[in-house]
Amino acid sequence: MTEENKNYLDYNGLKIDPLIFTMGFVPKCDMDICGGQCCNWGVYMDKDFKPVILEHEKDIIETMDNNQIKDSELWFEKEYEPDTDFPSGLAIGTELYTMENGEETCVFKNKIGFCTLQMTAVKKGMHKWAIKPKYCIMYPITIIDGVLTCDDEHSKRLDYCGIHHPENFVHSVFEAMTEEIKYIIGDDGYNFLLEHFEKNYKNKS
Ligand code: SF4
C-alpha cells in the first residue's frame, strides 16, 4: 500500500482512494477507438441484479446482433462467488462468447463494441444505465473491500485507456468520470469530491 492510499477520504461510510484524483485517463470512453475492450473479460454483478436483467430478456435478444447468444441460460456463470463488495454478499459473472473476429468478449457486447443492455434500456425509454451492471458503469473506478478506487489491475490489460498508455492521458480519472460518479454516489457525493480535488489536486500536477 502506498502512502497516498492510506489517506482515504470518507463519504457517508464509503472510503475513497485519492488515486482517483491522480491516476490519468483518456478524454472519455470512446468505443470508436477502443471497441469496448474493457468488456472482453465480462463483469461481476450482485446476484440480485441478474433477475433485473432477465426481466428484459425478450428486448435484449431483439437488440442483439446475429452472432450474439440468444439463449439466456448461457448469459451468466452457474456459480455464485462470495464477495462482500456486493449488497447480497454474492456475485455472479457474465459469460463470454467468441465474436466473428475471433475475440472473446462479454455475452452482452455486440460486434461494434456496444453493450446491448444499455442499448435495450435506451430503446425502451429507460435511463441508459438502468439494466447495466454497476461495475460496468463505474469502470475505471471500482469498489474493492469497501474502498472506491481505480481498477488498476484491469487497466493493465487495455490498449488505449490503460495505465501503460500515459501518452493518451489528458486528465485524471476523477475529471473523466463526472457523470458516472454522480450516478454512483449522487450529486452531493460528487460535490464533496470536487471540493477536495479543487483544493488539493487541480493545476498541481
Ligand atoms: S454488461 Fe455490457 S458494459 Fe458490462 S461487460 Fe458486458 S457488454 Fe460490457
Boltz pocket constraint, residues with backbone or C-beta under 6 A from the ligand:
constraints:
  - pocket:
      binder: B
      contacts: [[A, 36], [A, 38], [A, 39], [A, 40], [A, 42], [A, 43], [A, 94], [A, 106], [A, 107], [A, 108], [A, 109], [A, 110], [A, 114], [A, 115], [A, 116], [A, 117], [A, 118], [A, 132], [A, 133], [A, 136]]
      max_distance: 6.0
